């Protein structure tokens, strides 16, 4: 899919809005639907962005961090409502994975979702696309 060239800031939040953020992306996006143990249980849909396309607006002190397995990924959860709006993934430590479900779907004109076999992460991690550095 040819990604939309025009980028704009899209707002997102956890459920209670104690944590708010923005992500700079196009109106046409590609998401990753991972079946690893944590994504499968939480229904997480990944929108991968570089650090310069992510801004935490509020709630830094409300975030709690969870690390497991290799302890590389930093999973950020709201300490009030428990929602994980974004995290720093092991696959792309120079960026963020934003939970698409914490954004307004109506802000997008085209959404394509690709399945990723995260249950076998070590064997498949090389297939993940690099972050766009726009």
MARRO-392337 format. One record per atom (N, C-alpha, C): residue number from 1; residue in one letter; atom name; x, y, z. Coordinates in steps of 0.2 Angstrom, whole numbers. Each point is the difference from the previous one (the first is absolute). Example, Ala and Ser with C-alpha at 12.3 -4.5 7.8 and 13.67 -1.06 7.14 Angstrom:
// residues 2
<n->1 | res->A | atom->N | x->66 | y->-28 | z->39>;
<n->1 | res->A | atom->CA | x->-4 | y->6 | z->0>;
<n->1 | res->A | atom->C | x->4 | y->6 | z->0>;
<n->2 | res->S | atom->N | x->-2 | y->5 | z->-4>;
<n->2 | res->S | atom->CA | x->4 | y->6 | z->1>;
<n->2 | res->S | atom->C | x->-4 | y->5 | z->3>;
// end
This chain:
// residues 134
<n->1 | res->X | atom->N | x->4 | y->-6 | z->0>;
<n->1 | res->X | atom->CA | x->-4 | y->6 | z->0>;
<n->1 | res->X | atom->C | x->4 | y->6 | z->0>;
<n->2 | res->X | atom->N | x->-1 | y->5 | z->-4>;
<n->2 | res->X | atom->CA | x->3 | y->6 | z->0>;
<n->2 | res->X | atom->C | x->-2 | y->5 | z->6>;
<n->3 | res->X | atom->N | x->4 | y->1 | z->5>;
<n->3 | res->X | atom->CA | x->-2 | y->4 | z->5>;
<n->3 | res->X | atom->C | x->-2 | y->7 | z->-2>;
<n->4 | res->X | atom->N | x->-5 | y->3 | z->4>;
<n->4 | res->X | atom->CA | x->-1 | y->7 | z->-1>;
<n->4 | res->X | atom->C | x->6 | y->4 | z->1>;
<n->5 | res->X | atom->N | x->1 | y->5 | z->-4>;
<n->5 | res->X | atom->CA | x->6 | y->4 | z->1>;
<n->5 | res->X | atom->C | x->-1 | y->6 | z->5>;
<n->6 | res->X | atom->N | x->-7 | y->2 | z->0>;
<n->6 | res->X | atom->CA | x->-1 | y->5 | z->5>;
<n->6 | res->X | atom->C | x->-1 | y->-2 | z->7>;
<n->7 | res->X | atom->N | x->5 | y->2 | z->4>;
<n->7 | res->X | atom->CA | x->0 | y->-2 | z->7>;
<n->7 | res->X | atom->C | x->-4 | y->5 | z->5>;
<n->8 | res->X | atom->N | x->-3 | y->-2 | z->5>;
<n->8 | res->X | atom->CA | x->-3 | y->4 | z->5>;
<n->8 | res->X | atom->C | x->0 | y->-3 | z->7>;
<n->9 | res->X | atom->N | x->-1 | y->4 | z->5>;
<n->9 | res->X | atom->CA | x->1 | y->-2 | z->7>;
<n->9 | res->X | atom->C | x->-7 | y->-3 | z->1>;
<n->10 | res->X | atom->N | x->-1 | y->-6 | z->2>;
<n->10 | res->X | atom->CA | x->-6 | y->-3 | z->3>;
<n->10 | res->X | atom->C | x->1 | y->-1 | z->7>;
<n->11 | res->X | atom->N | x->-6 | y->1 | z->4>;
<n->11 | res->X | atom->CA | x->0 | y->0 | z->7>;
<n->11 | res->X | atom->C | x->-2 | y->-7 | z->2>;
<n->12 | res->X | atom->N | x->3 | y->-2 | z->6>;
<n->12 | res->X | atom->CA | x->-2 | y->-7 | z->3>;
<n->12 | res->X | atom->C | x->0 | y->1 | z->7>;
<n->13 | res->X | atom->N | x->-3 | y->-5 | z->4>;
<n->13 | res->X | atom->CA | x->0 | y->0 | z->7>;
<n->13 | res->X | atom->C | x->-1 | y->-7 | z->2>;
<n->14 | res->X | atom->N | x->1 | y->-1 | z->7>;
<n->14 | res->X | atom->CA | x->-2 | y->-6 | z->3>;
<n->14 | res->X | atom->C | x->-8 | y->1 | z->1>;
<n->15 | res->X | atom->N | x->-3 | y->-5 | z->4>;
<n->15 | res->X | atom->CA | x->-7 | y->0 | z->0>;
<n->15 | res->X | atom->C | x->-2 | y->6 | z->5>;
<n->16 | res->X | atom->N | x->3 | y->1 | z->5>;
<n->16 | res->X | atom->CA | x->-2 | y->6 | z->5>;
<n->16 | res->X | atom->C | x->3 | y->6 | z->-2>;
<n->17 | res->X | atom->N | x->4 | y->1 | z->-5>;
<n->17 | res->X | atom->CA | x->3 | y->6 | z->-3>;
<n->17 | res->X | atom->C | x->5 | y->3 | z->5>;
<n->18 | res->X | atom->N | x->2 | y->-4 | z->5>;
<n->18 | res->X | atom->CA | x->6 | y->3 | z->4>;
<n->18 | res->X | atom->C | x->6 | y->0 | z->-4>;
<n->19 | res->X | atom->N | x->1 | y->-4 | z->-5>;
<n->19 | res->X | atom->CA | x->6 | y->0 | z->-4>;
<n->19 | res->X | atom->C | x->-3 | y->2 | z->-7>;
<n->20 | res->X | atom->N | x->3 | y->5 | z->-3>;
<n->20 | res->X | atom->CA | x->-2 | y->3 | z->-7>;
<n->20 | res->X | atom->C | x->7 | y->0 | z->-4>;
<n->21 | res->X | atom->N | x->-1 | y->-1 | z->-6>;
<n->21 | res->X | atom->CA | x->6 | y->1 | z->-5>;
<n->21 | res->X | atom->C | x->-2 | y->1 | z->-7>;
<n->22 | res->X | atom->N | x->4 | y->2 | z->-4>;
<n->22 | res->X | atom->CA | x->-1 | y->1 | z->-7>;
<n->22 | res->X | atom->C | x->5 | y->-4 | z->-4>;
<n->23 | res->X | atom->N | x->-2 | y->-2 | z->-6>;
<n->23 | res->X | atom->CA | x->4 | y->-4 | z->-4>;
<n->23 | res->X | atom->C | x->-1 | y->3 | z->-7>;
<n->24 | res->X | atom->N | x->6 | y->2 | z->-4>;
<n->24 | res->X | atom->CA | x->0 | y->3 | z->-6>;
<n->24 | res->X | atom->C | x->0 | y->-6 | z->-5>;
<n->25 | res->X | atom->N | x->-5 | y->0 | z->-4>;
<n->25 | res->X | atom->CA | x->-1 | y->-5 | z->-5>;
<n->25 | res->X | atom->C | x->-5 | y->2 | z->-6>;
<n->26 | res->X | atom->N | x->0 | y->-4 | z->-5>;
<n->26 | res->X | atom->CA | x->-4 | y->1 | z->-6>;
<n->26 | res->X | atom->C | x->-7 | y->-2 | z->2>;
<n->27 | res->X | atom->N | x->-5 | y->2 | z->-5>;
<n->27 | res->X | atom->CA | x->-7 | y->-3 | z->1>;
<n->27 | res->X | atom->C | x->-1 | y->-7 | z->-2>;
<n->28 | res->X | atom->N | x->5 | y->-2 | z->-4>;
<n->28 | res->X | atom->CA | x->0 | y->-7 | z->-2>;
<n->28 | res->X | atom->C | x->6 | y->-4 | z->4>;
<n->29 | res->X | atom->N | x->-2 | y->-5 | z->3>;
<n->29 | res->X | atom->CA | x->5 | y->-3 | z->5>;
<n->29 | res->X | atom->C | x->0 | y->-8 | z->-1>;
<n->30 | res->X | atom->N | x->5 | y->-3 | z->2>;
<n->30 | res->X | atom->CA | x->1 | y->-7 | z->1>;
<n->30 | res->X | atom->C | x->1 | y->-2 | z->7>;
<n->31 | res->X | atom->N | x->-4 | y->-5 | z->2>;
<n->31 | res->X | atom->CA | x->1 | y->-2 | z->7>;
<n->31 | res->X | atom->C | x->2 | y->-7 | z->0>;
<n->32 | res->X | atom->N | x->3 | y->-2 | z->6>;
<n->32 | res->X | atom->CA | x->2 | y->-7 | z->1>;
<n->32 | res->X | atom->C | x->-4 | y->-3 | z->6>;
<n->33 | res->X | atom->N | x->-3 | y->-6 | z->-2>;
<n->33 | res->X | atom->CA | x->-4 | y->-4 | z->5>;
<n->33 | res->X | atom->C | x->4 | y->-6 | z->2>;
<n->34 | res->X | atom->N | x->3 | y->1 | z->6>;
<n->34 | res->X | atom->CA | x->5 | y->-5 | z->2>;
<n->34 | res->X | atom->C | x->-4 | y->-5 | z->5>;
<n->35 | res->X | atom->N | x->3 | y->-6 | z->-1>;
<n->35 | res->X | atom->CA | x->-4 | y->-6 | z->4>;
<n->35 | res->X | atom->C | x->5 | y->-2 | z->6>;
<n->36 | res->X | atom->N | x->5 | y->4 | z->2>;
<n->36 | res->X | atom->CA | x->4 | y->-2 | z->6>;
<n->36 | res->X | atom->C | x->-4 | y->0 | z->6>;
<n->37 | res->X | atom->N | x->2 | y->-2 | z->6>;
<n->37 | res->X | atom->CA | x->-3 | y->-1 | z->6>;
<n->37 | res->X | atom->C | x->-4 | y->6 | z->3>;
<n->38 | res->X | atom->N | x->4 | y->6 | z->-1>;
<n->38 | res->X | atom->CA | x->-3 | y->6 | z->3>;
<n->38 | res->X | atom->C | x->-5 | y->4 | z->-5>;
<n->39 | res->X | atom->N | x->2 | y->0 | z->-6>;
<n->39 | res->X | atom->CA | x->-4 | y->3 | z->-5>;
<n->39 | res->X | atom->C | x->-7 | y->-4 | z->-1>;
<n->40 | res->X | atom->N | x->0 | y->-6 | z->0>;
<n->40 | res->X | atom->CA | x->-6 | y->-5 | z->-1>;
<n->40 | res->X | atom->C | x->-4 | y->2 | z->6>;
<n->41 | res->X | atom->N | x->2 | y->0 | z->6>;
<n->41 | res->X | atom->CA | x->-4 | y->1 | z->6>;
<n->41 | res->X | atom->C | x->-3 | y->7 | z->0>;
<n->42 | res->X | atom->N | x->4 | y->5 | z->-2>;
<n->42 | res->X | atom->CA | x->-3 | y->7 | z->0>;
<n->42 | res->X | atom->C | x->-3 | y->3 | z->-6>;
<n->43 | res->X | atom->N | x->0 | y->-4 | z->-5>;
<n->43 | res->X | atom->CA | x->-3 | y->2 | z->-7>;
<n->43 | res->X | atom->C | x->4 | y->6 | z->-3>;
<n->44 | res->X | atom->N | x->6 | y->1 | z->1>;
<n->44 | res->X | atom->CA | x->4 | y->5 | z->-2>;
<n->44 | res->X | atom->C | x->1 | y->0 | z->-7>;
<n->45 | res->X | atom->N | x->-1 | y->6 | z->-4>;
<n->45 | res->X | atom->CA | x->2 | y->1 | z->-7>;
<n->45 | res->X | atom->C | x->5 | y->5 | z->0>;
<n->46 | res->X | atom->N | x->6 | y->-2 | z->-3>;
<n->46 | res->X | atom->CA | x->6 | y->4 | z->0>;
<n->46 | res->X | atom->C | x->0 | y->5 | z->-6>;
<n->47 | res->X | atom->N | x->1 | y->6 | z->1>;
<n->47 | res->X | atom->CA | x->2 | y->5 | z->-4>;
<n->47 | res->X | atom->C | x->7 | y->3 | z->1>;
<n->48 | res->X | atom->N | x->5 | y->-2 | z->-4>;
<n->48 | res->X | atom->CA | x->7 | y->1 | z->2>;
<n->48 | res->X | atom->C | x->2 | y->7 | z->-3>;
<n->49 | res->X | atom->N | x->3 | y->4 | z->5>;
<n->49 | res->X | atom->CA | x->3 | y->7 | z->-2>;
<n->49 | res->X | atom->C | x->6 | y->1 | z->3>;
<n->50 | res->X | atom->N | x->4 | y->4 | z->-3>;
<n->50 | res->X | atom->CA | x->7 | y->2 | z->3>;
<n->50 | res->X | atom->C | x->-2 | y->5 | z->5>;
<n->51 | res->X | atom->N | x->5 | y->1 | z->4>;
<n->51 | res->X | atom->CA | x->0 | y->5 | z->6>;
<n->51 | res->X | atom->C | x->-2 | y->7 | z->-2>;
<n->52 | res->X | atom->N | x->2 | y->2 | z->-5>;
<n->52 | res->X | atom->CA | x->-2 | y->7 | z->-2>;
<n->52 | res->X | atom->C | x->-7 | y->1 | z->-3>;
<n->53 | res->X | atom->N | x->-3 | y->-6 | z->0>;
<n->53 | res->X | atom->CA | x->-8 | y->0 | z->-2>;
<n->53 | res->X | atom->C | x->-4 | y->-1 | z->6>;
<n->54 | res->X | atom->N | x->3 | y->0 | z->6>;
<n->54 | res->X | atom->CA | x->-4 | y->-1 | z->6>;
<n->54 | res->X | atom->C | x->1 | y->5 | z->5>;
<n->55 | res->X | atom->N | x->-6 | y->2 | z->3>;
<n->55 | res->X | atom->CA | x->1 | y->5 | z->6>;
<n->55 | res->X | atom->C | x->-5 | y->-2 | z->5>;
<n->56 | res->X | atom->N | x->3 | y->0 | z->6>;
<n->56 | res->X | atom->CA | x->-4 | y->-1 | z->6>;
<n->56 | res->X | atom->C | x->-2 | y->6 | z->3>;
<n->57 | res->X | atom->N | x->-7 | y->1 | z->0>;
<n->57 | res->X | atom->CA | x->-3 | y->7 | z->2>;
<n->57 | res->X | atom->C | x->-1 | y->1 | z->7>;
<n->58 | res->X | atom->N | x->-2 | y->-6 | z->3>;
<n->58 | res->X | atom->CA | x->-2 | y->1 | z->8>;
<n->58 | res->X | atom->C | x->0 | y->-8 | z->3>;
<n->59 | res->X | atom->N | x->2 | y->0 | z->6>;
<n->59 | res->X | atom->CA | x->-1 | y->-6 | z->4>;
<n->59 | res->X | atom->C | x->6 | y->-4 | z->1>;
<n->60 | res->X | atom->N | x->6 | y->3 | z->-1>;
<n->60 | res->X | atom->CA | x->6 | y->-4 | z->0>;
<n->60 | res->X | atom->C | x->1 | y->-3 | z->7>;
<n->61 | res->X | atom->N | x->-2 | y->4 | z->6>;
<n->61 | res->X | atom->CA | x->0 | y->-3 | z->6>;
<n->61 | res->X | atom->C | x->-6 | y->-5 | z->2>;
<n->62 | res->X | atom->N | x->-4 | y->-1 | z->-5>;
<n->62 | res->X | atom->CA | x->-6 | y->-5 | z->1>;
<n->62 | res->X | atom->C | x->2 | y->-7 | z->-4>;
<n->63 | res->X | atom->N | x->6 | y->0 | z->-3>;
<n->63 | res->X | atom->CA | x->2 | y->-6 | z->-4>;
<n->63 | res->X | atom->C | x->4 | y->-4 | z->5>;
<n->64 | res->X | atom->N | x->-1 | y->-7 | z->-1>;
<n->64 | res->X | atom->CA | x->4 | y->-5 | z->3>;
<n->64 | res->X | atom->C | x->3 | y->-4 | z->-5>;
<n->65 | res->X | atom->N | x->6 | y->-3 | z->1>;
<n->65 | res->X | atom->CA | x->3 | y->-4 | z->-5>;
<n->65 | res->X | atom->C | x->0 | y->-7 | z->2>;
<n->66 | res->X | atom->N | x->-1 | y->-4 | z->-5>;
<n->66 | res->X | atom->CA | x->0 | y->-8 | z->0>;
<n->66 | res->X | atom->C | x->5 | y->-2 | z->-5>;
<n->67 | res->X | atom->N | x->5 | y->-4 | z->3>;
<n->67 | res->X | atom->CA | x->5 | y->-4 | z->-5>;
<n->67 | res->X | atom->C | x->0 | y->-7 | z->2>;
<n->68 | res->X | atom->N | x->0 | y->-4 | z->-5>;
<n->68 | res->X | atom->CA | x->0 | y->-7 | z->1>;
<n->68 | res->X | atom->C | x->5 | y->-4 | z->-5>;
<n->69 | res->X | atom->N | x->1 | y->-6 | z->0>;
<n->69 | res->X | atom->CA | x->5 | y->-4 | z->-4>;
<n->69 | res->X | atom->C | x->7 | y->3 | z->0>;
<n->70 | res->X | atom->N | x->2 | y->3 | z->-6>;
<n->70 | res->X | atom->CA | x->6 | y->3 | z->-1>;
<n->70 | res->X | atom->C | x->1 | y->7 | z->4>;
<n->71 | res->X | atom->N | x->-6 | y->3 | z->2>;
<n->71 | res->X | atom->CA | x->0 | y->6 | z->4>;
<n->71 | res->X | atom->C | x->2 | y->6 | z->-5>;
<n->72 | res->X | atom->N | x->0 | y->-1 | z->-6>;
<n->72 | res->X | atom->CA | x->2 | y->6 | z->-5>;
<n->72 | res->X | atom->C | x->-6 | y->4 | z->-1>;
<n->73 | res->X | atom->N | x->-5 | y->-2 | z->-2>;
<n->73 | res->X | atom->CA | x->-6 | y->4 | z->-1>;
<n->73 | res->X | atom->C | x->-3 | y->3 | z->6>;
<n->74 | res->X | atom->N | x->-2 | y->6 | z->-1>;
<n->74 | res->X | atom->CA | x->-3 | y->4 | z->6>;
<n->74 | res->X | atom->C | x->-7 | y->1 | z->-1>;
<n->75 | res->X | atom->N | x->-4 | y->-4 | z->3>;
<n->75 | res->X | atom->CA | x->-8 | y->0 | z->-1>;
<n->75 | res->X | atom->C | x->-2 | y->5 | z->5>;
<n->76 | res->X | atom->N | x->-3 | y->6 | z->-2>;
<n->76 | res->X | atom->CA | x->-3 | y->5 | z->4>;
<n->76 | res->X | atom->C | x->-7 | y->-1 | z->1>;
<n->77 | res->X | atom->N | x->-3 | y->0 | z->7>;
<n->77 | res->X | atom->CA | x->-7 | y->-1 | z->1>;
<n->77 | res->X | atom->C | x->-2 | y->6 | z->5>;
<n->78 | res->X | atom->N | x->-6 | y->2 | z->-1>;
<n->78 | res->X | atom->CA | x->-3 | y->6 | z->4>;
<n->78 | res->X | atom->C | x->-1 | y->-4 | z->7>;
<n->79 | res->X | atom->N | x->3 | y->4 | z->5>;
<n->79 | res->X | atom->CA | x->-1 | y->-3 | z->7>;
<n->79 | res->X | atom->C | x->-7 | y->1 | z->3>;
<n->80 | res->X | atom->N | x->-4 | y->4 | z->-4>;
<n->80 | res->X | atom->CA | x->-7 | y->1 | z->2>;
<n->80 | res->X | atom->C | x->-5 | y->-5 | z->-3>;
<n->81 | res->X | atom->N | x->0 | y->0 | z->-7>;
<n->81 | res->X | atom->CA | x->-5 | y->-5 | z->-3>;
<n->81 | res->X | atom->C | x->3 | y->-6 | z->-3>;
<n->82 | res->X | atom->N | x->7 | y->-1 | z->0>;
<n->82 | res->X | atom->CA | x->3 | y->-6 | z->-2>;
<n->82 | res->X | atom->C | x->1 | y->-1 | z->-7>;
<n->83 | res->X | atom->N | x->-2 | y->5 | z->-4>;
<n->83 | res->X | atom->CA | x->1 | y->-1 | z->-8>;
<n->83 | res->X | atom->C | x->7 | y->1 | z->-2>;
<n->84 | res->X | atom->N | x->2 | y->-3 | z->-5>;
<n->84 | res->X | atom->CA | x->7 | y->1 | z->-3>;
<n->84 | res->X | atom->C | x->-1 | y->3 | z->-6>;
<n->85 | res->X | atom->N | x->1 | y->7 | z->0>;
<n->85 | res->X | atom->CA | x->-1 | y->4 | z->-6>;
<n->85 | res->X | atom->C | x->6 | y->0 | z->-5>;
<n->86 | res->X | atom->N | x->6 | y->-2 | z->3>;
<n->86 | res->X | atom->CA | x->6 | y->0 | z->-5>;
<n->86 | res->X | atom->C | x->6 | y->-3 | z->4>;
<n->87 | res->X | atom->N | x->5 | y->-2 | z->-3>;
<n->87 | res->X | atom->CA | x->6 | y->-3 | z->3>;
<n->87 | res->X | atom->C | x->6 | y->0 | z->-5>;
<n->88 | res->X | atom->N | x->6 | y->-1 | z->3>;
<n->88 | res->X | atom->CA | x->6 | y->0 | z->-4>;
<n->88 | res->X | atom->C | x->1 | y->-7 | z->-1>;
<n->89 | res->X | atom->N | x->0 | y->-2 | z->-7>;
<n->89 | res->X | atom->CA | x->0 | y->-8 | z->-1>;
<n->89 | res->X | atom->C | x->7 | y->-2 | z->-1>;
<n->90 | res->X | atom->N | x->1 | y->-6 | z->2>;
<n->90 | res->X | atom->CA | x->7 | y->-3 | z->-1>;
<n->90 | res->X | atom->C | x->2 | y->0 | z->-8>;
<n->91 | res->X | atom->N | x->-5 | y->-1 | z->-4>;
<n->91 | res->X | atom->CA | x->2 | y->0 | z->-7>;
<n->91 | res->X | atom->C | x->2 | y->7 | z->-3>;
<n->92 | res->X | atom->N | x->-2 | y->5 | z->3>;
<n->92 | res->X | atom->CA | x->1 | y->7 | z->-2>;
<n->92 | res->X | atom->C | x->1 | y->4 | z->6>;
<n->93 | res->X | atom->N | x->6 | y->-1 | z->4>;
<n->93 | res->X | atom->CA | x->1 | y->4 | z->6>;
<n->93 | res->X | atom->C | x->1 | y->8 | z->-2>;
<n->94 | res->X | atom->N | x->1 | y->2 | z->-6>;
<n->94 | res->X | atom->CA | x->1 | y->7 | z->-1>;
<n->94 | res->X | atom->C | x->-7 | y->3 | z->-2>;
<n->95 | res->X | atom->N | x->-5 | y->-3 | z->2>;
<n->95 | res->X | atom->CA | x->-7 | y->3 | z->-2>;
<n->95 | res->X | atom->C | x->-5 | y->-3 | z->5>;
<n->96 | res->X | atom->N | x->-6 | y->1 | z->-2>;
<n->96 | res->X | atom->CA | x->-6 | y->-2 | z->4>;
<n->96 | res->X | atom->C | x->-5 | y->-4 | z->-4>;
<n->97 | res->X | atom->N | x->-3 | y->-5 | z->4>;
<n->97 | res->X | atom->CA | x->-6 | y->-3 | z->-3>;
<n->97 | res->X | atom->C | x->-6 | y->3 | z->4>;
<n->98 | res->X | atom->N | x->-4 | y->3 | z->-4>;
<n->98 | res->X | atom->CA | x->-6 | y->3 | z->3>;
<n->98 | res->X | atom->C | x->-6 | y->-4 | z->-1>;
<n->99 | res->X | atom->N | x->-4 | y->-1 | z->5>;
<n->99 | res->X | atom->CA | x->-6 | y->-4 | z->-1>;
<n->99 | res->X | atom->C | x->-5 | y->3 | z->-4>;
<n->100 | res->X | atom->N | x->-1 | y->-2 | z->-6>;
<n->100 | res->X | atom->CA | x->-5 | y->3 | z->-4>;
<n->100 | res->X | atom->C | x->-7 | y->1 | z->3>;
<n->101 | res->X | atom->N | x->-2 | y->-5 | z->5>;
<n->101 | res->X | atom->CA | x->-6 | y->1 | z->3>;
<n->101 | res->X | atom->C | x->0 | y->6 | z->5>;
<n->102 | res->X | atom->N | x->5 | y->3 | z->1>;
<n->102 | res->X | atom->CA | x->0 | y->6 | z->5>;
<n->102 | res->X | atom->C | x->0 | y->6 | z->-5>;
<n->103 | res->X | atom->N | x->-1 | y->0 | z->-6>;
<n->103 | res->X | atom->CA | x->-1 | y->5 | z->-5>;
<n->103 | res->X | atom->C | x->-7 | y->1 | z->-2>;
<n->104 | res->X | atom->N | x->-2 | y->5 | z->-3>;
<n->104 | res->X | atom->CA | x->-6 | y->1 | z->-3>;
<n->104 | res->X | atom->C | x->0 | y->-3 | z->-7>;
<n->105 | res->X | atom->N | x->-4 | y->-6 | z->-1>;
<n->105 | res->X | atom->CA | x->0 | y->-3 | z->-7>;
<n->105 | res->X | atom->C | x->-2 | y->5 | z->-5>;
<n->106 | res->X | atom->N | x->-5 | y->4 | z->1>;
<n->106 | res->X | atom->CA | x->-3 | y->5 | z->-5>;
<n->106 | res->X | atom->C | x->6 | y->5 | z->-2>;
<n->107 | res->X | atom->N | x->5 | y->0 | z->3>;
<n->107 | res->X | atom->CA | x->6 | y->5 | z->-3>;
<n->107 | res->X | atom->C | x->3 | y->-3 | z->-6>;
<n->108 | res->X | atom->N | x->-1 | y->-7 | z->-2>;
<n->108 | res->X | atom->CA | x->3 | y->-3 | z->-5>;
<n->108 | res->X | atom->C | x->-4 | y->-2 | z->-6>;
<n->109 | res->X | atom->N | x->2 | y->0 | z->-6>;
<n->109 | res->X | atom->CA | x->-4 | y->-1 | z->-6>;
<n->109 | res->X | atom->C | x->1 | y->-7 | z->-2>;
<n->110 | res->X | atom->N | x->6 | y->-3 | z->1>;
<n->110 | res->X | atom->CA | x->2 | y->-7 | z->-2>;
<n->110 | res->X | atom->C | x->4 | y->-4 | z->6>;
<n->111 | res->X | atom->N | x->-2 | y->-5 | z->2>;
<n->111 | res->X | atom->CA | x->3 | y->-4 | z->5>;
<n->111 | res->X | atom->C | x->1 | y->-7 | z->-3>;
<n->112 | res->X | atom->N | x->6 | y->-2 | z->0>;
<n->112 | res->X | atom->CA | x->2 | y->-7 | z->-2>;
<n->112 | res->X | atom->C | x->3 | y->-4 | z->6>;
<n->113 | res->X | atom->N | x->-2 | y->-6 | z->1>;
<n->113 | res->X | atom->CA | x->3 | y->-3 | z->6>;
<n->113 | res->X | atom->C | x->3 | y->-7 | z->-3>;
<n->114 | res->X | atom->N | x->6 | y->-1 | z->2>;
<n->114 | res->X | atom->CA | x->4 | y->-6 | z->-2>;
<n->114 | res->X | atom->C | x->1 | y->-4 | z->6>;
<n->115 | res->X | atom->N | x->-1 | y->-6 | z->0>;
<n->115 | res->X | atom->CA | x->2 | y->-5 | z->5>;
<n->115 | res->X | atom->C | x->7 | y->-1 | z->1>;
<n->116 | res->X | atom->N | x->2 | y->-1 | z->6>;
<n->116 | res->X | atom->CA | x->7 | y->-1 | z->2>;
<n->116 | res->X | atom->C | x->1 | y->-6 | z->5>;
<n->117 | res->X | atom->N | x->4 | y->-5 | z->-1>;
<n->117 | res->X | atom->CA | x->0 | y->-6 | z->4>;
<n->117 | res->X | atom->C | x->5 | y->2 | z->6>;
<n->118 | res->X | atom->N | x->-2 | y->4 | z->4>;
<n->118 | res->X | atom->CA | x->4 | y->2 | z->6>;
<n->118 | res->X | atom->C | x->1 | y->-6 | z->5>;
<n->119 | res->X | atom->N | x->-4 | y->-5 | z->0>;
<n->119 | res->X | atom->CA | x->1 | y->-6 | z->4>;
<n->119 | res->X | atom->C | x->6 | y->-3 | z->-2>;
<n->120 | res->X | atom->N | x->3 | y->1 | z->-6>;
<n->120 | res->X | atom->CA | x->6 | y->-3 | z->-2>;
<n->120 | res->X | atom->C | x->5 | y->6 | z->-1>;
<n->121 | res->X | atom->N | x->0 | y->5 | z->4>;
<n->121 | res->X | atom->CA | x->4 | y->6 | z->-1>;
<n->121 | res->X | atom->C | x->7 | y->-1 | z->-3>;
<n->122 | res->X | atom->N | x->4 | y->-4 | z->3>;
<n->122 | res->X | atom->CA | x->7 | y->0 | z->-2>;
<n->122 | res->X | atom->C | x->0 | y->-2 | z->-7>;
<n->123 | res->X | atom->N | x->-4 | y->-4 | z->-2>;
<n->123 | res->X | atom->CA | x->1 | y->-3 | z->-7>;
<n->123 | res->X | atom->C | x->-3 | y->5 | z->-5>;
<n->124 | res->X | atom->N | x->-5 | y->5 | z->2>;
<n->124 | res->X | atom->CA | x->-3 | y->4 | z->-4>;
<n->124 | res->X | atom->C | x->2 | y->8 | z->0>;
<n->125 | res->X | atom->N | x->3 | y->2 | z->5>;
<n->125 | res->X | atom->CA | x->2 | y->7 | z->2>;
<n->125 | res->X | atom->C | x->3 | y->3 | z->-6>;
<n->126 | res->X | atom->N | x->4 | y->-3 | z->-4>;
<n->126 | res->X | atom->CA | x->3 | y->3 | z->-6>;
<n->126 | res->X | atom->C | x->-4 | y->2 | z->-5>;
<n->127 | res->X | atom->N | x->-6 | y->-3 | z->0>;
<n->127 | res->X | atom->CA | x->-5 | y->2 | z->-5>;
<n->127 | res->X | atom->C | x->-4 | y->7 | z->1>;
<n->128 | res->X | atom->N | x->1 | y->3 | z->6>;
<n->128 | res->X | atom->CA | x->-3 | y->6 | z->2>;
<n->128 | res->X | atom->C | x->3 | y->6 | z->-4>;
<n->129 | res->X | atom->N | x->-4 | y->4 | z->-3>;
<n->129 | res->X | atom->CA | x->2 | y->6 | z->-4>;
<n->129 | res->X | atom->C | x->4 | y->5 | z->5>;
<n->130 | res->X | atom->N | x->5 | y->3 | z->-3>;
<n->130 | res->X | atom->CA | x->3 | y->5 | z->4>;
<n->130 | res->X | atom->C | x->-5 | y->6 | z->1>;
<n->131 | res->X | atom->N | x->2 | y->4 | z->5>;
<n->131 | res->X | atom->CA | x->-4 | y->6 | z->2>;
<n->131 | res->X | atom->C | x->1 | y->5 | z->-6>;
<n->132 | res->X | atom->N | x->-5 | y->4 | z->-1>;
<n->132 | res->X | atom->CA | x->1 | y->6 | z->-5>;
<n->132 | res->X | atom->C | x->2 | y->6 | z->4>;
<n->133 | res->X | atom->N | x->6 | y->3 | z->-3>;
<n->133 | res->X | atom->CA | x->3 | y->5 | z->4>;
<n->133 | res->X | atom->C | x->-2 | y->7 | z->-3>;
<n->134 | res->X | atom->N | x->-7 | y->1 | z->-1>;
<n->134 | res->X | atom->CA | x->-2 | y->6 | z->-2>;
<n->134 | res->X | atom->C | x->0 | y->5 | z->5>;
// end
